[in-house]
Amino acid sequence: MTARLAHLAAYGALGLPLAMVALPIYVQAPAYYTSRLGMPLSTAGLILFLTRIVDTAQDPLLGRWADRLAGSRRLLSALWTSALCLVAAFAALWMPPVSGMALAAWFAAALVAVYAAHSFINVAYLAWGSRLGHDSDVLTRAAAWREGAGVLGVLIASAGPAWLLASEDRAPQNAIVPFIALFGILLIGAIWVLRFAPPWQTMSTSQTSQSHRSGFRPAIVSVWRTLRDNRSFRMLLVPYFLNGLSVAIPASLAVFFIEDRLVAIKWVAPSLALYFLAAALGLPLWVRISRRVGPQGAWRAAMGLAIAAFVWGATLGPGDLVAFLLVCIGCGFALGADLALPPVLLAQCIPDGEGPGTYVGIWTLIGKLCLALSALTLPGLDWLGYRPGSPATGTPGVVLALTYAGLPCLLKFGALSALRMPLDSITEKVR
């Protein structure tokens, strides 16, 4: 392995444990707390929405903090501390020692703690990657290593918790312990390996001095100036938001759809694993396509493929397992582009010498806003008569299917339309 490949591998490794903790939170935690621990669906949805709003608001602030720590030993110290907090909070999320009304408070507190620790690590990690270079090919390969490791983490997370929770030999609170232990080991190891990644590109002397003179300005001011002064970045946020929401909604409803609409409880883990395996296989192909037509053109092609594959999901019901697996393959293949290409476009929108922390903070803010809004589908489905743990037939089943697949396809089409702009208006580096 050449030095460049070794550096990319050292950088990409952290994507694996970060993905391991992210997927169970927004895919499996709602079903875990409602179907297994007895929390009402509307309560779980409201908690997920409110905690995500709190999480969303902190990202620009964390981005500025990451910029201030860039290039110093304090950054790695902050990452180590955040990692330990994340492992502890993740364990608390899956092993609540309370029940009844106290369970809702525990769920909310654990989510806030997990989100805070995970957010800082993720923002600092993405900002690190945006400083690896300005060349589109370098940024794409770095994103591919990061997202490839992330897909591997997602594969572990999609099969592991579902398989452990399906065991009837242990209580739900104890079943997830092996997964938590594996996550903790991989997270600590990945942060240690990150030291061997290429050093961050530092800001210019004048900008560094200005950053120290200005102090810790309110995040809202930094967000406003970034949006005001960077047209390319503003243009990119619209399709990114619509596309993110089109992915977040089915992610939040996948377990409910498979268990109650398809009535295929044992196929939750295999379906998720197949979906993310297809994403892993598609990732290198989208990187190659990006080299030919550019990251924007490749991303648009992937959106079209996702719509064509997923729209059929709204028509599926009990007994349509084979058709659903084909949908998983097509949508998963398209997901590879969603993982690798948008961060490349983001990095190309960041002006030379300017700290990327604020940009990454806004970027992750938008992604988390999508997750927060997707949680509102749970109270909506509850109001329309859907009850987790029982077959979704009749009107509730149709509404579940349309919300799971129909609405995301409309949002994806909106994202595809919003990305119809001159190619150089986004991909040309802002100077």
LOVO-349243 format. One record per residue: x, y, z of N, C-alpha, C in turn; residue in one letter. Coordinates in steps of 0.05 Angstrom, whole numbers, padded with zeros to 5 digits, always signed. Example, Ala and Ser with C-alpha at 12.3 -4.5 7.8 and 13.67 -1.06 7.14 Angstrom:
2
+00264-00114+00156+00246-00090+00156+00264-00066+00156A/+00257-00045+00142+00273-00021+00143+00258+00001+00157S/
end
This chain:
431
+00017-00024+00000+00000+00000+00000+00018+00025+00000M/+00014+00043-00019+00029+00067-00020+00023+00085+00004T/+00040+00105+00007+00036+00124+00029+00009+00138+00026A/+00002+00146+00001-00023+00160-00003-00047+00142+00005R/-00046+00117-00003-00068+00098+00004-00069+00094+00034L/-00045+00093+00046-00044+00089+00075-00057+00113+00090A/-00052+00137+00080-00063+00161+00091-00093+00161+00088H/-00103+00154+00064-00131+00153+00059-00145+00132+00077L/-00132+00109+00080-00143+00089+00097-00144+00098+00126A/-00123+00112+00135-00123+00122+00163-00145+00142+00167A/-00150+00159+00147-00171+00178+00149-00199+00165+00148Y/-00202+00146+00130-00229+00134+00126-00238+00116+00148G/-00220+00106+00165-00227+00085+00185-00248+00095+00204A/-00248+00121+00211-00267+00131+00231-00296+00130+00221L/-00299+00129+00194-00326+00128+00183-00341+00102+00192G/-00326+00081+00198-00339+00056+00205-00354+00057+00232L/-00341+00064+00254-00355+00065+00279-00376+00088+00280P/-00371+00110+00267-00391+00132+00267-00417+00122+00253L/-00414+00107+00232-00438+00096+00219-00452+00074+00236A/-00436+00059+00251-00447+00039+00268-00466+00050+00289M/-00460+00073+00299-00477+00085+00319-00500+00101+00307V/-00496+00112+00283-00517+00129+00271-00541+00113+00262A/-00536+00090+00249-00559+00075+00237-00578+00065+00259L/-00569+00052+00280-00588+00042+00300-00605+00064+00313P/-00594+00088+00315-00609+00109+00329-00634+00117+00313I/-00631+00121+00287-00654+00131+00272-00669+00109+00257Y/-00659+00085+00257-00673+00063+00243-00685+00044+00263V/-00669+00035+00283-00678+00014+00301-00687+00023+00328Q/-00677+00046+00337-00685+00056+00364-00715+00061+00366A/-00728+00074+00346-00757+00078+00349-00773+00052+00352P/-00767+00032+00336-00781+00006+00338-00774-00008+00364A/-00749-00004+00374-00740-00017+00399-00756-00006+00422Y/-00759+00021+00424-00773+00033+00446-00803+00030+00444Y/-00814+00027+00421-00843+00025+00418-00852-00004+00419T/-00840-00021+00402-00849-00049+00400-00840-00066+00423S/-00816-00061+00434-00805-00078+00455-00806-00067+00483R/-00805-00040+00485-00805-00028+00512-00832-00015+00518L/-00851-00015+00499-00878-00006+00504-00883+00023+00503G/-00865+00040+00492-00870+00068+00491-00889+00074+00468M/-00909+00092+00472-00927+00100+00451-00913+00111+00427P/-00923+00105+00403-00910+00114+00378-00908+00144+00376L/-00929+00158+00384-00929+00187+00382-00909+00199+00402S/-00906+00187+00425-00886+00197+00445-00858+00194+00434T/-00852+00170+00423-00826+00165+00412-00820+00185+00389A/-00839+00189+00372-00835+00208+00349-00830+00236+00359G/-00845+00245+00379-00841+00272+00390-00814+00275+00403L/-00805+00255+00417-00779+00256+00430-00757+00257+00409I/-00759+00240+00388-00740+00240+00367-00738+00268+00353L/-00762+00280+00348-00762+00306+00335-00749+00327+00352F/-00757+00329+00378-00746+00350+00395-00716+00347+00400L/-00708+00323+00405-00679+00319+00410-00663+00324+00384T/-00674+00318+00361-00660+00325+00336-00658+00355+00332R/-00679+00369+00340-00678+00398+00337-00655+00410+00354I/-00653+00400+00379-00631+00408+00396-00604+00401+00383V/-00602+00377+00373-00578+00369+00360-00571+00386+00335D/-00592+00393+00320-00588+00409+00296-00577+00436+00303T/-00587+00449+00324-00579+00476+00330-00550+00478+00339A/-00538+00456+00348-00511+00458+00359-00489+00454+00338Q/-00496+00445+00315-00475+00438+00295-00458+00462+00286D/-00469+00485+00279-00452+00507+00271-00433+00515+00294P/-00443+00514+00319-00426+00521+00341-00403+00501+00344L/-00409+00475+00340-00388+00455+00341-00369+00458+00318L/-00379+00467+00295-00361+00472+00272-00341+00493+00278G/-00349+00515+00290-00330+00537+00297-00310+00527+00318R/-00320+00511+00337-00302+00500+00357-00280+00482+00344W/-00289+00466+00324-00269+00449+00310-00249+00465+00295A/-00258+00488+00283-00239+00505+00269-00218+00517+00289D/-00227+00524+00312-00209+00536+00332-00188+00516+00342R/-00196+00490+00342-00178+00469+00352-00160+00458+00329L/-00166+00465+00304-00152+00453+00281-00122+00457+00283A/-00107+00435+00278-00078+00437+00277-00065+00436+00304G/-00080+00432+00325-00068+00431+00352-00074+00404+00365S/-00058+00398+00386-00062+00373+00401-00089+00373+00415R/-00100+00397+00420-00126+00398+00434-00148+00385+00419R/-00146+00384+00392-00167+00372+00376-00168+00342+00381L/-00145+00328+00381-00146+00300+00387-00155+00294+00416L/-00148+00312+00434-00158+00308+00462-00188+00311+00463S/-00199+00330+00448-00228+00334+00447-00241+00309+00434A/-00228+00298+00414-00239+00274+00401-00239+00250+00420L/-00218+00247+00435-00217+00225+00454-00239+00228+00475W/-00242+00252+00486-00263+00256+00506-00290+00251+00495T/-00295+00261+00471-00321+00257+00458-00327+00228+00453S/-00306+00213+00445-00309+00184+00440-00318+00169+00465A/-00305+00175+00487-00312+00161+00512-00341+00168+00520L/-00348+00193+00517-00376+00201+00524-00396+00188+00505C/-00389+00185+00480-00407+00172+00460-00412+00143+00467L/-00391+00129+00475-00394+00100+00482-00412+00097+00506V/-00408+00114+00526-00424+00113+00550-00454+00119+00545A/-00458+00141+00529-00486+00149+00523-00500+00128+00505A/-00485+00116+00486-00497+00096+00469-00506+00072+00485F/-00489+00064+00504-00496+00041+00522-00521+00048+00538A/-00523+00073+00548-00546+00081+00564-00572+00081+00547A/-00569+00088+00522-00593+00088+00505-00606+00061+00502L/-00589+00040+00501-00600+00013+00496-00604-00003+00521W/-00596+00007+00544-00599-00007+00569-00612+00010+00590M/-00637+00019+00585-00650+00036+00604-00658+00021+00630P/-00652+00031+00653-00658+00017+00678-00686+00025+00689P/-00702+00039+00673-00727+00050+00682-00749+00041+00663V/-00774+00046+00671-00797+00039+00654-00819+00060+00659S/-00841+00058+00644-00863+00076+00648-00857+00104+00639G/-00866+00124+00655-00861+00152+00648-00832+00159+00648M/-00816+00147+00666-00788+00153+00667-00773+00144+00642A/-00784+00125+00628-00771+00115+00604-00769+00137+00583L/-00789+00154+00581-00789+00176+00561-00766+00196+00568A/-00763+00202+00593-00742+00221+00601-00715+00209+00596A/-00712+00183+00602-00686+00169+00597-00680+00169+00567W/-00700+00163+00551-00696+00162+00522-00687+00189+00512F/-00699+00211+00521-00692+00238+00512-00664+00245+00521A/-00658+00240+00546-00631+00248+00556-00609+00232+00542A/-00613+00206+00538-00593+00190+00525-00589+00199+00496A/-00611+00206+00482-00608+00215+00455-00592+00241+00453L/-00598+00260+00471-00584+00286+00472-00554+00281+00476V/-00547+00264+00494-00519+00258+00500-00505+00245+00476A/-00519+00225+00464-00508+00212+00440-00504+00232+00417V/-00524+00248+00412-00523+00267+00391-00500+00287+00394Y/-00496+00297+00419-00476+00317+00424-00448+00306+00418A/-00442+00283+00430-00416+00271+00426-00411+00263+00397A/-00431+00250+00385-00428+00241+00357-00425+00265+00338H/-00440+00287+00344-00439+00310+00326-00412+00323+00326S/-00399+00326+00349-00373+00339+00349-00353+00322+00333F/-00353+00296+00338-00334+00278+00324-00339+00280+00294I/-00364+00279+00286-00371+00279+00258-00364+00305+00244N/-00370+00328+00257-00364+00354+00245-00334+00357+00242V/-00319+00350+00263-00290+00353+00262-00278+00334+00241A/-00290+00310+00238-00281+00290+00219-00286+00300+00190Y/-00309+00310+00184-00315+00320+00157-00298+00345+00151L/-00294+00362+00170-00277+00385+00166-00248+00377+00160A/-00239+00356+00174-00212+00345+00169-00210+00336+00140W/-00230+00322+00130-00230+00311+00103-00230+00333+00082G/-00244+00355+00088-00245+00377+00068-00219+00391+00065S/-00200+00387+00083-00173+00399+00081-00153+00381+00068R/-00161+00358+00059-00142+00339+00047-00132+00349+00020L/-00147+00367+00007-00139+00377-00019-00162+00391-00032G/-00156+00404-00055-00176+00419-00070-00183+00404-00096H/-00166+00386-00104-00172+00371-00129-00196+00353-00126D/-00214+00353-00146-00238+00338-00144-00232+00308-00141S/-00212+00298-00155-00205+00270-00153-00196+00262-00125D/-00179+00279-00113-00170+00273-00086-00193+00273-00066V/-00210+00293-00068-00233+00295-00050-00252+00272-00054L/-00256+00263-00079-00274+00241-00084-00263+00215-00072T/-00237+00211-00076-00225+00186-00065-00225+00186-00034R/-00220+00209-00022-00222+00211+00007-00250+00205+00017A/-00270+00217+00003-00298+00212+00010-00305+00183+00006A/-00294+00171-00015-00300+00142-00021-00289+00125+00002A/-00265+00131+00011-00254+00115+00034-00271+00119+00059W/-00278+00144+00064-00294+00149+00088-00322+00136+00086R/-00335+00139+00064-00362+00128+00061-00361+00098+00057E/-00340+00088+00045-00337+00059+00042-00335+00046+00070G/-00319+00058+00087-00317+00048+00114-00344+00051+00128A/-00357+00074+00122-00383+00078+00134-00404+00057+00126G/-00403+00050+00100-00422+00029+00091-00416+00002+00105V/-00390-00004+00109-00384-00028+00124-00395-00027+00153L/-00392-00003+00165-00404+00001+00192-00434-00002+00191G/-00447+00008+00170-00476+00006+00168-00484-00023+00164V/-00468-00038+00149-00474-00067+00146-00474-00081+00173L/-00454-00075+00188-00452-00087+00215-00476-00079+00232I/-00483-00052+00230-00504-00042+00247-00532-00051+00237A/-00534-00056+00212-00560-00065+00201-00567-00094+00209S/-00546-00111+00211-00551-00139+00217-00547-00145+00247A/-00527-00132+00259-00520-00138+00287-00542-00134+00307G/-00552-00109+00311-00573-00105+00331-00598-00120+00325P/-00606-00121+00300-00631-00136+00293-00628-00166+00300A/-00605-00177+00295-00601-00206+00301-00600-00210+00331W/-00586-00192+00346-00584-00195+00375-00611-00191+00388L/-00626-00171+00379-00652-00166+00391-00673-00187+00385L/-00668-00202+00363-00687-00224+00356-00684-00248+00374A/-00662-00249+00389-00657-00272+00407-00677-00271+00430S/-00689-00293+00436-00709-00295+00458-00696-00304+00484E/-00670-00309+00483-00656-00320+00507-00649-00298+00527D/-00647-00273+00517-00638-00251+00534-00659-00228+00534R/-00659-00213+00555-00676-00189+00556-00667-00169+00536A/-00684-00153+00524-00676-00133+00504-00653-00115+00514P/-00654-00107+00539-00633-00089+00549-00605-00101+00550Q/-00604-00128+00552-00578-00141+00553-00569-00152+00526N/-00588-00155+00507-00581-00168+00482-00561-00152+00465A/-00561-00125+00469-00545-00108+00452-00517-00104+00462I/-00510-00115+00485-00484-00110+00498-00461-00118+00479V/-00461-00141+00465-00438-00147+00448-00434-00126+00426P/-00455-00115+00415-00453-00094+00394-00441-00069+00406F/-00449-00061+00430-00438-00037+00443-00408-00041+00447I/-00400-00064+00457-00371-00069+00462-00355-00067+00436A/-00365-00079+00414-00352-00078+00389-00350-00049+00379L/-00371-00034+00382-00371-00006+00373-00350+00010+00389F/-00348+00006+00415-00329+00021+00431-00300+00015+00423G/-00294-00010+00418-00267-00018+00410-00260-00006+00383I/-00278-00007+00364-00272+00004+00337-00270+00034+00338L/-00286+00048+00354-00285+00077+00355-00258+00086+00367L/-00250+00074+00389-00224+00082+00401-00201+00076+00382I/-00202+00053+00369-00181+00046+00350-00180+00065+00326G/-00203+00073+00316-00203+00091+00293-00193+00119+00299A/-00198+00129+00323-00188+00155+00330-00157+00154+00334I/-00148+00131+00344-00119+00128+00347-00106+00128+00319W/-00118+00114+00300-00107+00112+00273-00108+00139+00258V/-00127+00156+00265-00131+00181+00252-00106+00199+00254L/-00089+00194+00274-00065+00209+00278-00046+00207+00253R/-00049+00184+00239-00031+00179+00217-00042+00189+00190F/-00065+00202+00191-00075+00214+00166-00060+00239+00160A/-00061+00249+00135-00047+00274+00128-00055+00297+00145P/-00036+00315+00152-00043+00338+00169-00063+00356+00155P/-00078+00370+00172-00097+00389+00161-00083+00411+00147W/-00097+00422+00127-00088+00446+00113-00095+00469+00131Q/-00076+00485+00138-00081+00507+00157-00091+00532+00143T/-00104+00549+00158-00113+00575+00148-00089+00593+00145M/-00093+00614+00130-00072+00634+00126-00067+00648+00153S/-00043+00660+00155-00035+00674+00180-00055+00695+00187T/-00063+00711+00167-00082+00733+00173-00109+00723+00182S/-00118+00701+00170-00144+00691+00177-00143+00677+00205Q/-00120+00664+00211-00116+00653+00237-00117+00674+00258T/-00102+00696+00253-00102+00718+00272-00129+00730+00276S/-00143+00733+00253-00170+00744+00255-00189+00726+00271Q/-00185+00700+00268-00202+00681+00283-00197+00684+00313S/-00171+00687+00320-00166+00690+00349-00175+00717+00359H/-00173+00738+00343-00181+00764+00352-00211+00766+00355R/-00226+00753+00337-00255+00755+00338-00267+00740+00361S/-00252+00721+00372-00263+00706+00394-00284+00686+00385G/-00300+00677+00404-00320+00656+00398-00347+00670+00391F/-00349+00680+00367-00373+00695+00359-00397+00676+00359R/-00421+00688+00362-00445+00672+00361-00447+00657+00335P/-00455+00631+00336-00455+00615+00312-00474+00626+00291A/-00495+00639+00300-00515+00649+00280-00503+00670+00262I/-00484+00686+00273-00471+00706+00256-00454+00693+00235V/-00439+00672+00243-00422+00658+00224-00439+00644+00203S/-00461+00633+00211-00479+00620+00192-00489+00640+00171V/-00498+00663+00181-00510+00683+00163-00489+00693+00143W/-00465+00698+00152-00444+00709+00134-00436+00688+00113R/-00435+00663+00122-00429+00641+00103-00450+00639+00081T/-00475+00639+00089-00497+00637+00070-00498+00662+00052L/-00493+00685+00063-00496+00710+00048-00474+00712+00027R/-00450+00703+00034-00427+00709+00016-00421+00686-00003D/-00433+00663-00001-00426+00640-00018-00451+00630-00033N/-00454+00639-00057-00478+00632-00073-00477+00602-00080R/-00454+00591-00087-00453+00563-00094-00462+00545-00071S/-00454+00553-00047-00462+00537-00024-00492+00538-00019F/-00503+00562-00023-00532+00565-00020-00547+00547-00040R/-00537+00547-00065-00550+00532-00086-00549+00502-00080M/-00527+00493-00068-00524+00465-00062-00542+00455-00039L/-00548+00473-00021-00563+00465+00003-00592+00456-00004L/-00604+00468-00025-00632+00461-00031-00634+00432-00040V/-00620+00423-00060-00622+00394-00067-00612+00376-00045P/-00592+00385-00030-00583+00368-00008-00604+00364+00013Y/-00619+00385+00019-00641+00382+00039-00663+00364+00029F/-00672+00368+00005-00694+00352-00006-00686+00323-00009L/-00661+00319-00018-00652+00291-00021-00648+00278+00007N/-00638+00293+00026-00635+00283+00053-00661+00274+00065G/-00682+00291+00061-00708+00284+00072-00719+00259+00058L/-00714+00256+00032-00724+00233+00018-00710+00207+00027S/-00687+00209+00039-00673+00186+00050-00681+00181+00079V/-00685+00203+00094-00690+00201+00123-00717+00189+00129A/-00737+00195+00113-00764+00185+00118-00765+00154+00116I/-00757+00142+00094-00757+00113+00093-00739+00100+00114P/-00717+00114+00121-00699+00102+00141-00713+00100+00168A/-00729+00121+00174-00744+00121+00200-00766+00100+00200S/-00777+00093+00176-00800+00075+00175-00793+00047+00165L/-00768+00042+00159-00761+00016+00146-00769-00008+00163A/-00762-00007+00189-00768-00030+00206-00798-00034+00208V/-00813-00012+00212-00842-00014+00213-00854-00026+00187F/-00844-00017+00164-00854-00025+00138-00849-00055+00135F/-00825-00064+00141-00818-00092+00137-00833-00110+00156I/-00834-00102+00181-00847-00120+00201-00878-00120+00198E/-00890-00097+00193-00919-00095+00195-00933-00093+00168D/-00920-00081+00148-00933-00080+00121-00927-00105+00105R/-00902-00113+00105-00895-00138+00090-00899-00163+00106L/-00902-00159+00133-00905-00182+00151-00882-00201+00148V/-00858-00190+00149-00833-00206+00146-00813-00198+00167A/-00820-00204+00192-00804-00195+00215-00776-00206+00213I/-00772-00230+00205-00745-00242+00204-00728-00231+00181K/-00740-00214+00164-00725-00204+00141-00716-00175+00146W/-00718-00165+00170-00708-00137+00175-00678-00136+00171V/-00663-00153+00185-00634-00152+00182-00625-00159+00154A/-00635-00181+00141-00625-00186+00114-00632-00164+00094P/-00655-00151+00097-00663-00130+00078-00645-00106+00081S/-00640-00098+00106-00622-00075+00111-00593-00081+00101L/-00584-00106+00107-00558-00114+00098-00555-00114+00068A/-00576-00123+00054-00575-00124+00025-00575-00095+00014L/-00590-00078+00026-00591-00050+00017-00564-00036+00019Y/-00551-00040+00042-00525-00026+00046-00502-00041+00031F/-00505-00067+00027-00486-00081+00011-00486-00071-00018L/-00510-00066-00028-00513-00055-00055-00500-00027-00056A/-00503-00012-00035-00490+00015-00033-00460+00012-00034A/-00449-00008-00019-00420-00012-00019-00410-00019-00047A/-00425-00036-00061-00417-00045-00088-00420-00021-00108L/-00439-00004-00104-00443+00018-00122-00424+00041-00118G/-00413+00043-00094-00396+00066-00087-00373+00070-00106L/-00356+00049-00112-00334+00054-00130-00343+00060-00159P/-00366+00049-00167-00376+00055-00194-00384+00085-00196L/-00397+00096-00176-00405+00124-00177-00380+00142-00176W/-00359+00133-00163-00334+00148-00163-00323+00149-00191V/-00324+00127-00205-00314+00126-00233-00332+00144-00251R/-00358+00142-00247-00376+00158-00264-00371+00188-00258I/-00365+00194-00233-00360+00222-00226-00335+00233-00240S/-00316+00216-00244-00292+00225-00259-00297+00231-00288R/-00318+00218-00299-00325+00223-00327-00344+00246-00331R/-00365+00248-00314-00385+00269-00318-00385+00290-00296V/-00368+00287-00276-00368+00306-00254-00386+00296-00232G/-00381+00305-00207-00397+00296-00184-00426+00304-00186P/-00432+00327-00198-00459+00336-00200-00475+00319-00219Q/-00464+00313-00243-00477+00297-00262-00482+00268-00252G/-00462+00258-00238-00465+00231-00228-00486+00229-00206A/-00487+00250-00189-00507+00251-00168-00536+00252-00180W/-00539+00268-00201-00565+00270-00214-00574+00243-00226R/-00555+00229-00238-00561+00203-00249-00570+00183-00227A/-00557+00185-00204-00564+00167-00182-00592+00174-00171A/-00599+00199-00170-00626+00207-00161-00647+00195-00180M/-00642+00196-00206-00661+00185-00225-00664+00155-00221G/-00642+00141-00216-00643+00113-00211-00659+00106-00186L/-00654+00122-00165-00668+00117-00139-00698+00120-00142A/-00707+00140-00157-00735+00144-00161-00747+00121-00176I/-00734+00112-00198-00744+00090-00214-00746+00064-00199A/-00728+00060-00180-00727+00035-00164-00747+00036-00141A/-00749+00059-00128-00763+00060-00102-00793+00066-00105F/-00802+00077-00128-00830+00084-00131-00848+00060-00128V/-00837+00037-00135-00853+00012-00134-00858+00004-00105W/-00842+00013-00087-00846+00006-00059-00873+00014-00048G/-00885+00035-00059-00911+00044-00049-00933+00024-00055A/-00929+00006-00074-00950-00013-00082-00947-00040-00068T/-00926-00043-00052-00921-00069-00040-00937-00074-00015L/-00943-00100-00009-00958-00108+00014-00949-00135+00023G/-00965-00148+00040-00958-00175+00050-00953-00195+00027P/-00931-00209+00029-00924-00229+00008-00906-00219-00014G/-00901-00193-00015-00884-00181-00036-00855-00179-00028D/-00845-00198-00014-00818-00197-00004-00797-00196-00026L/-00800-00213-00047-00780-00214-00068-00779-00187-00083V/-00802-00175-00088-00802-00149-00101-00789-00128-00083A/-00793-00130-00057-00781-00111-00039-00751-00114-00039F/-00741-00138-00040-00712-00142-00041-00699-00130-00066L/-00714-00132-00088-00704-00119-00113-00704-00089-00110L/-00724-00078-00096-00724-00049-00091-00700-00042-00074V/-00694-00058-00054-00671-00053-00036-00645-00052-00052C/-00642-00070-00072-00618-00071-00088-00615-00046-00104I/-00637-00038-00118-00635-00014-00135-00631+00011-00120G/-00645+00015-00098-00642+00039-00081-00615+00039-00067C/-00606+00016-00058-00580+00015-00045-00558+00022-00064G/-00560+00013-00089-00539+00019-00109-00538+00049-00113F/-00561+00062-00114-00562+00092-00118-00552+00106-00093A/-00555+00094-00069-00546+00106-00045-00516+00111-00045L/-00501+00095-00059-00472+00099-00060-00464+00126-00069G/-00479+00137-00088-00474+00165-00097-00481+00185-00076A/-00503+00181-00062-00511+00199-00040-00489+00201-00019D/-00475+00179-00014-00455+00179+00006-00429+00193-00002L/-00421+00189-00027-00394+00198-00035-00394+00225-00048A/-00415+00233-00063-00413+00256-00081-00420+00283-00068L/-00442+00285-00052-00448+00311-00040-00425+00323-00024P/-00410+00308-00007-00388+00320+00007-00367+00331-00011P/-00363+00320-00035-00344+00330-00054-00353+00358-00064V/-00378+00360-00070-00389+00386-00079-00387+00407-00056L/-00392+00398-00032-00389+00416-00009-00360+00426-00007L/-00341+00408-00008-00313+00416-00005-00305+00436-00027A/-00316+00433-00051-00309+00451-00073-00322+00478-00070Q/-00341+00481-00052-00354+00507-00047-00340+00523-00026C/-00321+00511-00012-00308+00525+00010-00284+00542-00001I/-00283+00568+00004-00262+00585-00006-00235+00577+00005P/-00214+00581-00011-00187+00575-00003-00180+00590+00023D/-00167+00575+00041-00158+00587+00066-00179+00592+00087G/-00204+00587+00081-00225+00592+00101-00231+00566+00116E/-00234+00569+00142-00240+00545+00158-00265+00532+00150G/-00265+00505+00146-00289+00491+00136-00309+00484+00158P/-00302+00490+00184-00319+00481+00205-00347+00492+00204G/-00350+00518+00197-00377+00530+00195-00393+00517+00173T/-00379+00513+00150-00393+00500+00127-00403+00472+00135Y/-00385+00457+00147-00392+00430+00155-00414+00430+00176V/-00413+00450+00194-00434+00452+00214-00461+00457+00202G/-00462+00475+00182-00488+00480+00168-00496+00456+00153I/-00477+00442+00141-00483+00418+00125-00496+00397+00142W/-00483+00391+00165-00494+00370+00182-00520+00380+00195T/-00523+00406+00199-00548+00417+00210-00571+00410+00191L/-00566+00414+00165-00587+00407+00146-00594+00378+00146I/-00573+00361+00148-00578+00332+00149-00594+00324+00173G/-00588+00336+00196-00603+00329+00220-00631+00341+00221K/-00634+00363+00208-00661+00374+00205-00679+00355+00189L/-00667+00342+00169-00682+00322+00154-00690+00299+00172C/-00672+00290+00189-00679+00268+00208-00700+00277+00228L/-00698+00302+00237-00718+00311+00256-00746+00312+00243A/-00747+00322+00219-00773+00324+00205-00784+00296+00199L/-00766+00278+00192-00776+00251+00186-00789+00238+00211S/-00780+00245+00235-00792+00234+00259-00821+00242+00262A/-00829+00264+00250-00857+00273+00252-00876+00254+00237L/-00866+00237+00220-00883+00217+00207-00894+00197+00227T/-00880+00193+00249-00890+00173+00269-00916+00182+00283L/-00917+00207+00294-00943+00216+00305-00964+00217+00284P/-00957+00224+00259-00977+00225+00237-00989+00198+00232G/-00972+00177+00231-00982+00150+00226-00999+00140+00250L/-00990+00148+00274-01006+00141+00298-01034+00153+00296D/-01035+00178+00288-01061+00192+00286-01079+00179+00265W/-01067+00168+00244-01082+00155+00223-01089+00126+00228L/-01082+00116+00252-01091+00090+00260-01071+00068+00259G/-01046+00073+00250-01026+00052+00249-01015+00046+00277Y/-01013+00021+00284-01003+00012+00310-00979-00007+00306R/-00956+00000+00316-00932-00018+00313-00937-00045+00326P/-00927-00066+00313-00929-00093+00323-00953-00109+00314G/-00970-00096+00297-00993-00110+00286-00993-00106+00256S/-01003-00125+00240-01003-00123+00211-01016-00097+00202P/-01002-00082+00184-01012-00057+00174-01029-00063+00148A/-01055-00065+00152-01073-00071+00129-01093-00048+00127T/-01109-00048+00106-01129-00028+00103-01117+00000+00099G/-01132+00020+00108-01122+00047+00105-01096+00053+00119T/-01092+00044+00144-01066+00049+00157-01042+00037+00141P/-01047+00013+00129-01025+00001+00114-01019+00016+00088G/-01040+00025+00075-01035+00041+00050-01021+00067+00057V/-01029+00080+00079-01016+00105+00086-00987+00100+00094V/-00982+00078+00108-00954+00072+00115-00937+00068+00090L/-00948+00053+00070-00933+00048+00045-00928+00074+00030A/-00948+00091+00028-00945+00116+00013-00925+00135+00027L/-00926+00135+00054-00907+00152+00069-00879+00141+00066T/-00877+00115+00066-00850+00102+00065-00837+00106+00038Y/-00852+00103+00016-00840+00103-00011-00851+00126-00029A/-00876+00132-00028-00887+00152-00046-00877+00180-00041G/-00879+00188-00016-00870+00215-00008-00840+00219-00013L/-00823+00200-00006-00794+00203-00012-00788+00206-00042P/-00803+00193-00059-00798+00195-00088-00805+00223-00097C/-00826+00236-00087-00833+00263-00094-00811+00282-00085L/-00801+00278-00061-00779+00295-00051-00753+00291-00067L/-00748+00266-00075-00724+00261-00091-00726+00275-00118K/-00750+00274-00130-00754+00288-00155-00750+00318-00152F/-00758+00329-00129-00753+00357-00124-00724+00363-00122G/-00709+00345-00109-00680+00349-00108-00666+00348-00135A/-00676+00329-00151-00665+00326-00179-00670+00351-00195L/-00694+00363-00192-00701+00387-00206-00684+00411-00196S/-00680+00412-00170-00664+00434-00159-00635+00434-00167A/-00625+00410-00175-00597+00408-00183-00593+00414-00212L/-00615+00422-00226-00613+00430-00254-00603+00459-00256R/-00577+00462-00257-00565+00488-00259-00538+00485-00274M/-00527+00507-00284-00501+00504-00298-00481+00490-00280P/-00468+00470-00292-00450+00453-00277-00429+00469-00262L/-00417+00489-00274-00395+00504-00262-00405+00522-00240D/-00431+00526-00237-00441+00544-00216-00437+00531-00188S/-00434+00505-00188-00430+00491-00162-00402+00480-00160I/-00393+00467-00182-00368+00452-00180-00343+00470-00183T/-00346+00494-00192-00322+00512-00194-00314+00521-00167E/-00289+00519-00161-00279+00527-00134-00283+00556-00130K/-00295+00563-00106-00299+00591-00099-00272+00603-00091V/-00266+00626-00104-00240+00638-00098-00244+00664-00082R/
end
